[in-house]
Amino acid sequence: MLNYDAIQDWGTSLSDELRGLIPNDLGAIVSDGDPNYIEDAMTVVLEVLGDDRRAVIDKVDRWIEGQTVAAVHGSRLTQEEAASVRVDGLEVLRANARTERLRRKLAGHARWTEVAGKLDSAILTVGAGCRKGRRELAAYATLSRVGLLRGFNHFLTHGSEFDQEVAHLLLGDDGLLSLKAHGNPVIFHLALPGRDAVKAANPNGLFKEEMGNLTRQFLRAWSWWLAYPDFRTDTEKVDCGFTFSADVPPKWIVETEWILDHDLDRMSI
C-alpha cells in the first residue's frame, strides 16, 4: 500500500525507481539550494533535471499507477450508516435521496417548523444548483489521514459538506450544531488501484505537459526528504483530493476507524 503519510516506507522505493534518471547526489544539491519550503525543493529538483524532467515525471506516474494507493474518506455517521457504507460502498451524492436524512437531523431544532417547508428548495440549491461547488453525482476522498484530522476535519465534526451547506442555508450555525448532535466521527480507509487513484486525483484530465496532482504531491515530499531525511509526511496537513464520478465499490474500503470527539479536538490543535 502506497501511504503518503509514511514517506519512511516509500521514499527509498521512489529513489530506487528513479535510479539512473537522477544525479546520485541530488539530495545534497537540494540541500545546498537551501529551500525554504517543500515546493522550493521540488523546484530545485526540476531545474537540475532540465530536459530530463519529463522522463522523471512520467516514471513517477507509472510508479504510482502500479501500486495500491491509500486514501481516506471522513464523515460523521451512526453505526448503522457506517455499516451501510461497508456493504454498499461509498456512494456518489444523489441530492434528492438526502431529504429524509436531513429532516431527521434537523427536525429537533426549535425553529424547524419555520424552515421545514424550505428543505426541498435548499436541497435543490445546493445539489443541482451547485451552491459552492458541484457535488451531485460525485464522491470524495483525500490522500492524507493527517491532513483530514488536522487540516479540514469539518467532515468529521459535522458530516458531508452537502449536509452542512443545506443545514446552514436553513438554520445558520445552529444547523451545523444540529448535524454535530448526530453520529460520531468516522474515517473509511480506502485502497485505490493506482490507475483509478491517478484518474480521481485529476478529474478534469491533464494537458500533455502538465504534472498530475498525485504525482506532484509525492514528488514534492520526496524532493524535500532527499535533502532532509528526518522529514516525516505525517507532520503535514496535505489536502490532495480524489473525486469519483461513480460509486466507490465496497471492496476498496479496507478499514473503518472511529474517532472520539475529545480525541478529535486534541488532534486538531
Secondary structure, DSSP 4 states (H G I P E B T S, - for coil): -B-TT-HHHHHHHHHHHTBTTB-TTHHHHHHHT--SSHHHHHHHHHHHHGGGHHHHHHHHHHHHHTSEEEEEEEEEE-HHHHHHHHHH-BPPB-GGGGHHHHHHHHTTSTTHHHHGGGHHHHHHHHTTT-TTS--BT-EEEES-HHHHHHT-THHHHH--HHHHHHHHHHHTHHHHHHHHTSSEEEEEEEEEEHHHHHHHHSTT---TTPPPHHHHHHHHHHHHHHH-TT--GGGS----EEEESSPBPGGGEEEEEE--HHHHHHHT-
